[in-house]
Each structure stands twice: as structure tokens, then as C-alpha cells.
Amino acid sequence: MSAPPDVSVVVAVYNTMPYLTQCLESLVGQSIGLDRLEIVAVDDGSTDDSGRELDRFAERYPGTLKVIHQANSGGPAAPSNRALEVATGRYVYFIGSDDYLGKEALKRMVACADKHGSDVVVGKMEGTNGRYVHQALYKKNDPDVRLIDSALPFTLANTKLFRRELVEQHKLRFPEHLPVGSDQPFTIEACVRARKISVLADYTCYYAVKRGDAGNITYRADHLARLRCTAEIMDFTAGLIEPGPERDAVLRRHFTWELAKLVQDDFPDLDGELQREICAGIARLADTYFTDGIRDAMDVKRRVRICLARSGAIEELCEAITSEKANGTPPFVVEGERAYAGYPGFRDPRISLPDRCFELIGESVPGRLFQGTELLASAWEQEGEEITYTASVRVPVVGDVTGAALRLAKKAMPKSADKAGARRLPAGTTLPDPEGTLTTEPADDGAATVLHARVPLDRHTAKRGLRVYLDVAGSTYEIPVRGKGKPMPLARKWGSEADPYRVSALVNSKGRVVIDTAPMHPPKPSLVSRVGTLVSPVSARLAGGLRRKLVRGLKRLKRK
């Protein structure tokens, strides 16, 4: 009797041509070898050429590919369950029939499971064609992760390697009545029951394809179907995990993703009755599961929307969505070391939501500050031989702005700040006293503060970035001022006739304002220094010797 294959790959198929071909080719081409591989593909009543393509591959690989044809069931759960009935591998792996694997994926994951005794192995996934795949879990290989202290709850698809003994021992199957999210109960229970869960992050195992026709099931379900499925998944999870940090870690994902997606940009355009049903469903789940721990762990944007929906404040919820879409992030209301996002509903006595719903709690705010910071005007003020740069900058903060400053910074922003556009300065950072003067006033719309700065310029060669510094919620943030699309003052000559300087306001390649000062007639470099600029860094030692010889030669000439 031959040994069972190492891994059975389950492929639920419904109308996925031409993507199916690439999927199957990636499976039969796995480096693990056909003798260690079993593929179980279930055609769920496809009406395109998917069934015929499966049969074609089955004829080419008769000892590897098993094909089952059945009437359409309406989702991937039933064909996946059918495949589990005939799978024989030590491990079982699930793949979407429009996705594909890296060549070494199965070999690496099986080796990882065997080495560490893992019941579940999560191989690194990437999205293609614009499909989003959460990446936080894949920062490094990890032989032992848990739901409670990792990004695993945000990676609950069944596209993982499972020990089949675990699957059969706990009779894990997919709920066939769920039109979307049917893989989550299976994955959650497997992770709860697993002795060890490992992450393989140094190789892309899985490529998730966003179809050109947006035909992936994830993109098709309507609002109420998604709400109903999410509610059932959350109730299932609550029945599996006792109240506490582990349950919160899993359910936070559903408030952050599935429920928050029900109250995003399209919500204001929905029918009023549908809006009420969505909010009522969110309220039921929030009343049951929205602990202080989950609330405080969410970003303020989604937290506020969940809280407004829970309270039934549909008008304020719609206003929060539409105003942010049209105008960007709302202003921060700063009160001492606390800061709040000024969304509609903040301190509205008709709603009576606690301030904590709007508070900035341990989250990254640089991107919001950067997007809300705007250069309104800039100019030169020249008097005699002196010149001053003036700028008016709108910042998305109201309330206590006594710590605000506008500086010309010598050092470039670190590359780590490129994505957000701004950065939070490390605790204990000492900043020089701001030069010049700064006054503040509320913006005309009351939704921001305008900083008016006058910065005198010194005579030296420098390129300095225009930066705003703000104290928000106990931290200091450094925000480069954007100049792209804004009129810049013309370059100006200043200083004495004997030692004239020029000053320019430039916009660099990242769209940030830079003030460039330099002498108009810089001194010409000496012969020795010019020689130094002509040699490469590789020849630095040779250049040093050449300089010494030149200096000695010049001295001899002088003595003569």
C-alpha cells in the first residue's frame, strides 16, 4: 500500500476561466513533486469552460488530479466540504481557483509544519492586479504565533496549510449557508484548536488575483448579506472563545473591517430603510461585543463611525462620511495632552457619545496632520540688507496650539516618514528655539488654525525645509509643508553689494517647500581642492598623496 501524499490541495471551482488554467499549472508545477501531491478539484456547476479545463488536466495528470462535478451550490463552502471527504494527504491546503502559488510554496510549508510540529502554517500572500492583502503578519518567519498577540486575526482566509488530522479530529467543515465569509469559522476554530501555528514569511507562497470582472465572491455580496454573515461569524467566535483579550483580538477585526466597510463612502447614498437596518445590526453587535479594549484599539475614523451607527445617529454618520470624503480629515481638538477628532457628533448633547469615542489613542496621526496642513501664502519681506521669509500655513488643529512652531529645518526628513508624509518625533527630542515670530488665528471656517510666521534669513549656503511642529496628545509632530501647485515667491537678491546673496523658494521632488540661500558669487576653489573633486572616493588615498605632493611642490616654488 502506497503512502498517502504529503498534501491535498482543495480547489473549489465556479466559472473562473481563464484564471483557472494558471492556478492548475502552478499546482502541477510545484517543486514538492507530483508523487507527494494530491489535487482535489470540485466543479460547482460551472457554466463556462472550467469543467472541461479540469477534465483536460485530469487526463494529463491522472495520478494527481481528482475532479468532481456537482450541481451549483451557490458558494465555495459545499465544494470545499466535498473535497475534504476524499482528501487523503497528511496536510490539506485550500486555494481559490482564480489564484496561484509560488513554485516552492507547498514544499516550504510542509517542511515548516514537519520541522515545528505545526497544525497550521500561514504562507506569505501577495495581491495582484490591485487586490489588497493585509501584510502585517508577514514581517518575519515565526514558528509559533497566536491569535492574541499577532496580526493573525486579520488573515482569516482558509488559504493556509492545515494538518488533516486536526481537521478530522474536530470535524472542521465550512458552513454552507453563508454566501460570504464561510472560510472564517473553519479558520478561526482551526487556529483555536491548533497546538502550534507557524508563519512562513520569507517566500511568497500565494498570489491572490483580483479578477478583471471583479467576479471574486468577496466583491459581490450586498450589504445585508455581509452584515448577516458577519454577525453569525462573530456569534460563532464568541461561542468558541471565552470573553477576554483573545476574543477581543479576533472580534476587533470584524469591527475594523467587515462592519466598518458597511459604513464607508457608499453609505450616505443607500436607501433610508437600508441605512437603519445596517445601523441596527451594528448596534446589536456593538452592544454585545464592543468592549473598551476593542474600542480603544481601533483607529479613530472607524471607531467614530461604529459609535455613530450604534447610537442610530444616521444624519451625523452620513455627514462624517461625506465631509471627510470632500474635505479630508477633520480638525484635531487639542486640550492639554489629549486630542480629539472633530467629527460630527463630538460633544453633541443629542447623541451623548463619550469623548473617548473621538479621542486619538495610541494611533499614528502623522498622515492626518500632513494631509490637513496647507500653505496659504508665502513671500519675502526685504529691508535694507536684511530679508525675512513669511508664510501662512493652515493646520488641522483647533484649541490649544500654544506649542505650535514653524521652522526652517536643515536636515532632510527620514525616508520612514515618506508614506505618512510627516512623523512623530522621538520622546525627549530637543528642538532649537524657533527663529522670528509666530502668530495664530482660527481659520474662517472654524475647522483649523492658521499660523503666520516671519523667519529672518542668515547669510550662508543652505537648503532648508519649511516644517510645522505641533504638539498633539502629548507628542510632537514634524510636518513638511507642501508646495506643489502653490505659487512660490520669485527668487530675490539680498545682502550687501560687496557680498550679495540670493534666496529662492523651491518645491522639491517630494512636493515639499525648500528655502535655498547661497552667495551670488561664491569663491572659486583652489587648485588643491579642485583636484580633490576630480577623483573618485575609491581613489581617496591616492588623492591624499597627490595633494601632499602638490603642496610640497608649491612650497619649493615659493622658496625659489
N, C-alpha and C positions, 0 to 999 in steps of 0.2 A: 504494500500500500504506500503510495507516494505521500510525502509530507505536504501539509497544507501550504498554500502560498503565504508569504510574509504579510502581504497587504491586499485587501479587496477594495477597489475604488468604485464607489457608487456614483452613477451618473443618472439623474432624473432628467428626461428629455421631453421637451414640448416645443416644436416649431422654432428651432434655434439654428437652422441653416442660414448662412454658410459658416457660422461660428463653430458649429459642431465639429466640422472637419478638423479645424485647428486644435480643438480640445482633444479629439481622439488621437491625432498624430502626436500630441505632446504626451499622451499616456503610453502609447505603444513604443515611443522612443525613450522611455525612462531608462536611466543608467542602471537601475536596480536589476534589470533583465526580465525578460518575459517569463522565465521559469520561477521567479519569485513574485509574480504579479497576477492578480485576477481583476478583471473589469466586469462589473455587472451594470448594464445599461438598461433602463426601463423606459420604453417609448410610451408616453402617456397620451396616446391617441393623436399624435401629430397629424396635421393636415398638409404639411409641406413635404419636403424630401428627407426629413430627419430619419424616419423609419427605414427608408431604403439605404441611407448612408450608414446606419448602424448595421444593417444586414451585410452591406458590402465589406465593412471592416471585420465583421464576424467571420466571413468566408476567408479573409486573408489571415486572420489570427484565431483559428478555431479552438485552440487550447487555452486561449487567454480571455477572449471577449464572449460573455454570455449576454444575449439580447432577449428581453421580454417585451412583448407588445400587449397593451391593455387599453381599454376604453378610457377616455379622458376623465380625470378625477377632479379637475379644477385647480390643482396646485401641486407643488413638489413633494408634499408630505406622503401621500399614498404611494407614489412610485419609489420613494426612498425606503419606506417600510417594506415594500415588496422585495426590494433588492436585499435588505437585511435578512430576509427569510432564506435566501440562497447563498449569501456570502459565507466563505469558508476561511478567509485569511486570519492570521493572528491579530492583525490590526485592520481597521476599516477607515477609509478616508472618503470624504464627500467633496465633489467638485460640481460647480454649476456648468451646464453643458454649453454655455457661451463663453466660458473662461478657459484658461490653460495653465499648465505647470512648467516651471523651470526644469531642465533636463535631469538634474540631480536631486530634485525635491524629495521623492519617496525614499531614495537610498539614504539621504541625510536624516530624514525624520525617523525612519525605522531604526537607524543606528543610534540616534539620540534616545529614543524610547528604550532600546535594549541596554544602553550604557547606564542610564539613570533610573531604570525601573519605572518609567513614566506611564501613567494611564492615559494622559492626553499630551499631545505635542502640538504647539501652535507654530507653524512655519510662517516666516515673513510674507506678507501680502503687499502688493502694489496695485494701484488702479491704473488703467489705461483708457485712452480716448476720453479723458476728463472724468473718469469715475473716482469718487472720493473714497479713500480707505484710511481709517484712523491709524496713525503711525506711532503713537506714544509707547506701545508695548514693545516695539522692535528696536529699541535703542541699543540693546546688548543681548547676547545669549544669557539665558538664565535657566538653570536646571530645575528650579523649584519656585514657582510663583503661586500666589493665592489671589482669590477674588478681592480680599480686603485691602491689600496694600500694593496694588498694581493697576495698570490700565486694562486688565483683562475684562472687566465688565463692559468696556466699550468695544470689545471684539467678540461678540457672541454668535457670530455666524457659525455654521457647522463645518466650515471648511478647515478642518483640523484632523489630526490622526488620533483615533480612539482605540484603546485596547478592546478587542471584541469581547473578551471575557467580561470586562466591566459592563459593556452594553447588554449582554445577555443576562448577567447576574442580576441586574436591576431592571431588566425588561424595558430598556430605554427605547422609546419609539416617538414618532412625530405626530402631534395632534392633527388629524386630517381635516378638521372643520375650520381651522384657521386659514383664511386666504392669504395672510401675510404674517411673517414672523414665526412661522411654525418650527423653525430650527432653534429658536431661543430656548423653549422649555427643555429640549433634548440637551443642548449645550450647557445650560445652567445646571441641570441635575448631574450631568456627567462631571462637571467641574466641582460640584459639591461632594460627590461620591468619590472622586479620584484620590488616590493616595499621593500622587505627585503629578504636577502639571509643569511642563517644560516649554521654554520659548527658544526657537531657533531663529536668530536674527541676522546672522552673517551671510545669508544666502536668500535671494528672493525665490521662494517656493511657488507662490501662487500669483497669477496675474488676473485681476478682476476687470472684465471688459464692460464698458458702458456701450450698449448697442446703439447703432446709429438711429434706430427707430424708437429708442427709449423703451424697448419691449421687456426689459428686466422687470420681474414681478414687483420689485421694491418700488419702482417708479409708477405703478399702475393703480394701486389701491386708493379708494376715496377716503375722505376724512372720517366718516363714521365707522367704516371698516377698520381703519387704522386705530381709532380710539377703542373700539370693541376688542380688537386683538391685543392692544397694549394693556388694557385693563385685565384681560384674562391672564396674560403673561405675568403681570405684577402680582395678581392674586395667587397664581401658581407658585411664584417665588416666595411669597410670604408664607405659604403653607409648607415650604421646604426648608426655610431658614428662619431661625428664631429672631425676634426683634433684637436689634443691636447693630454694631458697626458693620458686620458682614452684610446683613440685609440692606442697610443704608447704602453700602458701596455699590450693590447691584441696582437698587431702585433709583439711585441718583442718576444713573444712565438713562432711565426711562423718562424722568422729569426733564433731563437736559436735552435729550434727543427726541424720542418719539412724541412726547406731549408738547414740548416746545415747538416742534415742527407744525403742530396743529394751529398755532397762533403766530405764524410768521406773516410774510408780506401779503399773501393772498387772503388772509382772514377778513380784513375790512370789506372785501368785495363779496363775501359769502351772504347767502340769504339769512335774514334775521333769525329765523327759527333754527337754522343750522348752527349759527353762532351760539344761540342759547343752549343747544344740545351739547355742543363741544365744551362750553364753559361748565355746564352741569356735570359732565363726565369728568373733567379735570378736577372740579371741586370735590367730587366723591373720592377720587384717588388721593387728592391732597389732604383731605380731612382724615384719611386713614393712614397714609404713609409719609406725608411731607413733614418729617421731623426737623428740629432745629439744625441737626447735623447736616441733613441734605440741603436745607435752605442756605446755610452759611457756606457750603462747599460749591454752590452754583455761581456762575458769573452773573453780574447784576442785571444785565439785559434780559436774560431768560428767567431769572428769578422774579423780576418785576412782572413779567408777562404771566407767569404762573400764578403769582399772587393776585393780580388784577382779575384773571379768569376765575380763580377760586372765589373771589368776592362778588362775582357777577357784574363787575364794572365794565360792561362791554363798550360803552362810549369812550371811557378813558383808555381802555385797551386798544381800541381802533386808533385813537389819537396818538398813543405812544408809538404804534407801528408806523403810521403814515408820516408823522413828523420826523421820526428817525430816518425813514427812507428818503424823505425830501431834504432834510436839513442836517443830517448826520447826528452824531451823539449829542444828547442833551448836556447842559452845563453841569459841572460839579458844584454842589453847595458845600462850602468848607466852613466848619465850625470847630476851631481849635485843632485837635488831632483826629477829628472824624470828618469824613466826607461822604456826601450822598449824591446819587444821580438824580437830577431834577426831572424825572419823568412825570407825565400827567398822573395825578393821584397822590403825589407826595404831599403828606400832611393835609390831605383833603378831608375835612371832617365828615363829609357824606360817606366816605369809604372807610375811614379809620384804620388804614393799614399801619402796622408798626414801622417806625423808621428803619428797623433792621432789614426790611424788605428792600430798601433803596440804598443801603449802606455799601460802600466799597470795602469788601472784606477779603484781605489777603490775595487779591487778584491783580493781574497785570493791567495797569491803566495807561502805559505809555502810548499805545496806539490810539486810544480815545483822545488823549491830550494832543497828540500830533495832528490828528485829523481835524480837531476843532480849533487849532491855532492858525491864525490868518494874518498876513501882512496887509495892513490897510494903506499905509503911506510911508515913504522914506525920502529923505532929502539931505542936502548939505547946508550948513549954516557957516558962512565964512566971514571972519572979521580980522582984518589986517593979515598977519602971517599965520593965524590960527584957524582951524577948521573943526567943525563938530558934525557928527553924523546923528541925524534924528530919525526916529522910527515910531510908528504907531502900530501896535500889534494887538489883535483880538485873541483872547484866551478863553477856553470853555469852562471858566470857573466864576462863581459868584460867592459873595460872602466875604470871609476873612482872607484877603490876599496880601497881608502885610509883609509876607516873606518873598513876594514876587520880585524878580530882578531880570534885567536884560543886559547881557554881556557880549563882548566880542571875544570868543574863545580861540586860543592859539592851536590847541590840539584837535585833530580830526576826531569825529565820533567813531567809536569802535564798530567794527563790522557786525557785532552781535546786536546792534541797535537798528540795523537796516530794515528788518522785517516790520517791526513796530513803528519805526520812524523816530522814536525817542527812547529814553531809558531812565530807569530809576537809579540814582546814584547810590553807591555802597554806603552803608551806615558809617558815620564818622568822617565822611569826606569833608574836607575843609575847602571852602571856596574863597577866592580873594574878594575884598570889598568891591562892590560894583563901582565903576567909574561914572562920573557925570551925575545926572539927576533922573528920577523916575516919578511920574505921577500916574494915578489910576482914576478911572471913572467907569460907572456902569455903561454897558452898551445901550444903544437906543431901544433895543427890543427887550432889555432886561434879562437876557438869556446868557450874558457873557460879561467879561470885564475887558476894558481897553487899557493897555499900557502905553504911556507916552514917554519915550526915553530920549535923552540927549547925551551922547557919548563923545567927549573930546578925543581927537586922534593925536598920537605921538609920531614923531619923525623917525621911523625905522622901517626896514623892509619886512613885511609880514602879510600873510593871508589869514584872516581870522573869521570864523563863522559866527553869524548872528544867532544867539541862543537865548531862549527864555528859560528861567529857572522858577519852578513853582513848588511850594510845599503843600502836599495833598495827603491827608490821612496819616500824618506822621512821617512821611518820606519826602525827599526832594527829588524832583524830576527835571531832567535836562531835555529841552525840546528845540531842535533846529527849526528855524523859521524858513518856510518855503517861499521861493520867489518866482517859481515857474509861472509864466502867464501874467506876472505883475510888472508894471513899468518901473524900471530902475533909473535913478538919477544919473545924468551924464557924468563921465569922468571929469575930474576937476584938478587944476594945478593949484598948489598952495605952498606956503613957506616963503623964504626969502629969495631974492633974485640970485644971490650967490649960491644958495643951496635949495633949489626948488624940488618939490615932491609932487607926485601925482597920486590920486586916490580914485578907485573905481569900485562900484557896487556890482558884483558879478553873481551869476547863478551857475553853480557847479553842475557836474554831470548827474548828481542825485537830486537836483532841483532845489538846493539849499542856498540861501543868501551868504555870500562871502565878501568881506571888505578887504580890498587889496591896496596896500600902500607901499611905495618904493620911491627912491630918488630918481629924478628925471635924467640925471647924468651920473650914473654910477661910475666909480673909479675903475680904470682899466686894470686888469690883473697883471701882476709881474710876470716876467719870463719864467721864473721858477714855478709859480702857481699854475701858469698855463700848461707847462709840461705835465704837471700832476693831473690835470683834467683830461689829457690826451691818452693816458694809459689806463688799461682796464684794471678792475680790482684784482684779477688774477696776477697782474704784474706789480702789485703794490711794493713788494720787497725790492724788485728791480728799480722801481721809480724812486724809492728812498735812496738807493745807491747813486742813481743818476743826479738827484738833487744835490747830494753831498759833493759829487764831483764838480757840478756847475758852480756851487758856492765856492769851493776851493779855487776853481779857475778864475772866478770873478775877483777873488781876493788877490791872486797873483797879478792879475791885470792892474788892479789899483796900486799895488806896491811898485809896479814898473812905471 
